[in-house]
């Protein structure tokens, strides 16, 4: 997995875009107490469920891999 040049900014963008995507669908309502990792994992699972992005292999799922996959998705938006 090659690290993207501006991955942190893309992860932040993915969080915003993913929240907007979920809200538009009517399935996302995050609480103030939800952690960033929980939000990113929910967005990842939502995008995989809607077949917007390819799922990771079950043995390769980690926070780092989820952030990387969402950063790639955000870079294409």
N, CA, C and O of each residue as an XYZ file, in Angstrom:
308
protein
N       0.852     -1.165      0.000
C       0.000      0.000      0.000
C       0.902      1.233      0.000
O       1.626      1.487      0.963
N       0.849      1.978     -1.071
C       1.675      3.170     -1.208
C       0.946      4.364     -0.599
O      -0.205      4.638     -0.936
N       1.621      5.062      0.289
C       1.012      6.200      0.962
C       0.843      7.355     -0.023
O       1.747      7.659     -0.802
N      -0.307      7.982      0.021
C      -0.567      9.131     -0.845
C       0.141     10.362     -0.304
O       0.426     10.456      0.890
N       0.421     11.301     -1.191
C       1.196     12.478     -0.799
C       0.462     13.316      0.248
O       1.085     13.775      1.206
N      -0.821     13.522      0.092
C      -1.597     14.341      1.018
C      -2.745     13.525      1.625
O      -3.903     13.944      1.598
N      -2.406     12.369      2.165
C      -3.418     11.424      2.635
C      -4.245     11.973      3.798
O      -5.450     11.729      3.854
N      -3.635     12.701      4.718
C      -4.387     13.221      5.867
C      -5.492     14.175      5.406
O      -6.614     14.114      5.908
N      -5.176     15.053      4.455
C      -6.179     15.982      3.950
C      -7.280     15.239      3.198
O      -8.453     15.602      3.275
N      -6.884     14.196      2.471
C      -7.875     13.414      1.737
C      -8.783     12.627      2.667
O      -9.959     12.433      2.359
N      -8.259     12.170      3.802
C      -9.094     11.469      4.780
C     -10.113     12.437      5.368
O     -11.273     12.076      5.561
N      -9.685     13.663      5.651
C     -10.625     14.671      6.148
C     -11.698     14.964      5.109
O     -12.875     15.099      5.444
N     -11.288     15.063      3.843
C     -12.241     15.300      2.754
C     -13.206     14.122      2.637
O     -14.402     14.319      2.421
N     -12.691     12.894      2.778
C     -13.527     11.700      2.707
C     -14.554     11.681      3.831
O     -15.687     11.242      3.636
N     -14.158     12.156      5.003
C     -15.086     12.221      6.134
C     -16.235     13.176      5.819
O     -17.395     12.866      6.090
N     -15.920     14.318      5.257
C     -16.953     15.299      4.901
C     -17.841     14.766      3.776
O     -19.068     14.823      3.863
N     -17.208     14.246      2.715
C     -17.976     13.727      1.582
C     -18.818     12.517      1.974
O     -19.965     12.387      1.545
N     -18.249     11.636      2.785
C     -18.972     10.443      3.216
C     -20.155     10.770      4.105
O     -21.213     10.150      4.002
N     -19.970     11.752      4.980
C     -21.078     12.185      5.833
C     -22.189     12.793      4.993
O     -23.369     12.534      5.229
N     -21.808     13.603      4.008
C     -22.808     14.201      3.117
C     -23.521     13.123      2.303
O     -24.735     13.190      2.108
N     -22.776     12.139      1.834
C     -23.353     11.036      1.066
C     -24.367     10.259      1.912
O     -25.474      9.970      1.457
N     -23.980      9.929      3.138
C     -24.865      9.184      4.032
C     -26.089      9.981      4.442
O     -27.182      9.427      4.555
N     -25.916     11.271      4.664
C     -27.036     12.138      5.028
C     -28.021     12.244      3.869
O     -29.235     12.218      4.071
N     -27.490     12.364      2.658
C     -28.337     12.442      1.463
C     -29.167     11.172      1.307
O     -30.324     11.220      0.890
N     -28.560     10.032      1.648
C     -29.286      8.766      1.599
C     -30.225      8.591      2.778
O     -31.130      7.758      2.735
N     -30.016      9.375      3.836
C     -30.875      9.289      5.007
C     -30.486      8.201      5.989
O     -31.334      7.731      6.747
N     -29.232      7.789      5.995
C     -28.805      6.705      6.887
C     -27.760      7.135      7.907
O     -27.418      6.348      8.789
N     -27.245      8.346      7.817
C     -26.178      8.792      8.719
C     -26.690      9.887      9.632
O     -27.287     10.869      9.193
N     -26.441      9.690     10.904
C     -26.714     10.720     11.902
C     -25.696     10.520     13.015
O     -25.959      9.834     14.003
N     -24.528     11.133     12.837
C     -23.457     10.962     13.807
C     -23.709     11.804     15.041
O     -24.255     12.904     14.962
N     -23.304     11.269     16.181
C     -23.379     11.983     17.448
C     -22.053     12.703     17.683
O     -21.043     12.361     17.067
N     -22.051     13.676     18.553
C     -20.831     14.414     18.876
C     -19.817     13.523     19.587
O     -18.618     13.801     19.566
N     -20.295     12.463     20.211
C     -19.400     11.582     20.953
C     -18.780     10.497     20.082
O     -17.916      9.760     20.557
N     -19.193     10.374     18.829
C     -18.629      9.371     17.931
C     -17.196      9.740     17.571
O     -16.900     10.893     17.258
N     -16.321      8.760     17.619
C     -14.926      9.031     17.277
C     -14.762      9.089     15.757
O     -15.615      8.615     15.007
N     -13.672      9.667     15.330
C     -13.386      9.769     13.904
C     -13.232      8.389     13.286
O     -13.693      8.148     12.170
N     -12.587      7.486     14.007
C     -12.406      6.130     13.490
C     -13.741      5.415     13.296
O     -13.917      4.690     12.318
N     -14.677      5.613     14.216
C     -16.006      5.007     14.073
C     -16.726      5.569     12.854
O     -17.359      4.831     12.100
N     -16.624      6.877     12.669
C     -17.264      7.516     11.521
C     -16.673      7.002     10.213
O     -17.407      6.687      9.276
N     -15.344      6.917     10.151
C     -14.685      6.446      8.936
C     -15.049      4.995      8.629
O     -15.268      4.637      7.472
N     -15.111      4.166      9.665
C     -15.478      2.771      9.440
C     -16.920      2.662      8.946
O     -17.207      1.855      8.062
N     -17.826      3.457      9.501
C     -19.221      3.436      9.062
C     -19.321      3.887      7.611
O     -20.029      3.273      6.813
N     -18.612      4.961      7.270
C     -18.637      5.469      5.898
C     -18.070      4.420      4.945
O     -18.626      4.184      3.873
N     -16.967      3.793      5.336
C     -16.372      2.737      4.512
C     -17.383      1.619      4.261
O     -17.583      1.199      3.122
N     -18.014      1.146      5.324
C     -18.979      0.046      5.180
C     -20.194      0.460      4.343
O     -20.732     -0.352      3.590
N     -20.622      1.708      4.473
C     -21.735      2.208      3.664
C     -21.361      2.239      2.186
O     -22.142      1.807      1.338
N     -20.174      2.748      1.877
C     -19.738      2.825      0.481
C     -19.529      1.437     -0.118
O     -19.806      1.230     -1.300
N     -19.048      0.492      0.674
C     -18.899     -0.879      0.192
C     -20.281     -1.491     -0.038
O     -20.501     -2.162     -1.047
N     -21.202     -1.267      0.883
C     -22.558     -1.798      0.745
C     -23.241     -1.277     -0.514
O     -23.949     -2.015     -1.199
N     -23.022      0.008     -0.814
C     -23.614      0.618     -2.010
C     -22.795      0.354     -3.266
O     -23.141      0.834     -4.346
N     -21.719     -0.402     -3.133
C     -20.833     -0.776     -4.238
C     -20.216      0.445     -4.925
O     -20.033      0.466     -6.142
N     -19.903      1.455     -4.120
C     -19.221      2.652     -4.617
C     -17.715      2.393     -4.648
O     -17.020      2.858     -5.551
N     -17.214      1.652     -3.659
C     -15.797      1.296     -3.601
C     -15.665     -0.213     -3.436
O     -16.598     -0.886     -2.996
N     -14.500     -0.732     -3.792
C     -14.220     -2.154     -3.643
C     -13.918     -2.461     -2.178
O     -13.219     -1.686     -1.525
N     -14.423     -3.559     -1.653
C     -14.115     -3.910     -0.255
C     -12.685     -4.408     -0.119
O     -12.100     -4.938     -1.064
N     -12.145     -4.229      1.057
C     -10.840     -4.777      1.393
C     -11.005     -6.263      1.698
O     -12.101     -6.718      2.027
N      -9.923     -7.009      1.588
C      -9.978     -8.409      1.996
C     -10.217     -8.464      3.498
O      -9.732     -7.607      4.237
N     -10.959     -9.465      3.952
C     -11.331     -9.543      5.367
C     -10.128     -9.565      6.300
O     -10.193     -9.007      7.395
N      -9.050    -10.188      5.895
C      -7.875    -10.249      6.755
C      -7.011     -8.991      6.673
O      -6.053     -8.850      7.433
N      -7.337     -8.084      5.765
C      -6.551     -6.853      5.587
C      -7.253     -5.615      6.136
O      -6.723     -4.511      6.013
N      -8.434     -5.771      6.740
C      -9.182     -4.619      7.246
C      -8.514     -4.088      8.507
O      -8.341     -4.814      9.486
N      -8.142     -2.820      8.471
C      -7.574     -2.123      9.622
C      -7.905     -0.644      9.455
O      -8.339     -0.217      8.385
N      -7.702      0.126     10.501
C      -7.988      1.563     10.414
C      -7.110      2.216      9.354
O      -7.567      3.085      8.611
N      -5.869      1.805      9.287
C      -4.941      2.368      8.302
C      -5.410      2.059      6.883
O      -5.380      2.931      6.014
N      -5.841      0.824      6.646
C      -6.300      0.419      5.320
C      -7.604      1.122      4.949
O      -7.790      1.520      3.799
N      -8.505      1.274      5.916
C      -9.769      1.971      5.667
C      -9.499      3.429      5.315
O     -10.081      3.957      4.368
N      -8.619      4.081      6.075
C      -8.281      5.476      5.790
C      -7.671      5.613      4.400
O      -7.985      6.553      3.671
N      -6.809      4.686      4.039
C      -6.171      4.735      2.724
C      -7.208      4.570      1.611
O      -7.188      5.305      0.623
N      -8.109      3.605      1.774
C      -9.136      3.361      0.749
C     -10.059      4.571      0.606
O     -10.425      4.946     -0.508
N     -10.437      5.184      1.735
C     -11.295      6.364      1.681
C     -10.551      7.569      1.099
O     -11.156      8.396      0.417
N      -9.263      7.672      1.357
C      -8.470      8.759      0.785
C      -8.415      8.635     -0.735
O      -8.507      9.636     -1.445
N      -8.268      7.424     -1.227
C      -8.270      7.209     -2.674
C      -9.632      7.589     -3.251
O      -9.707      8.241     -4.293
N     -10.700      7.185     -2.579
C     -12.050      7.531     -3.038
C     -12.237      9.045     -3.054
O     -12.786      9.583     -4.015
N     -11.792      9.739     -2.013
C     -11.950     11.188     -1.941
C     -11.127     11.893     -3.015
O     -11.536     12.939     -3.519
N      -9.981     11.335     -3.368
C      -9.152     11.974     -4.386
C      -9.812     11.942     -5.759
O      -9.486     12.750     -6.628
N     -10.736     11.013     -5.953
C     -11.424     10.889     -7.241
C     -12.721     11.674     -7.287
O     -13.372     11.732     -8.330
N     -13.100     12.272     -6.186
C     -14.353     13.036     -6.136
C     -14.163     14.465     -6.569
O     -15.120     15.239     -6.583
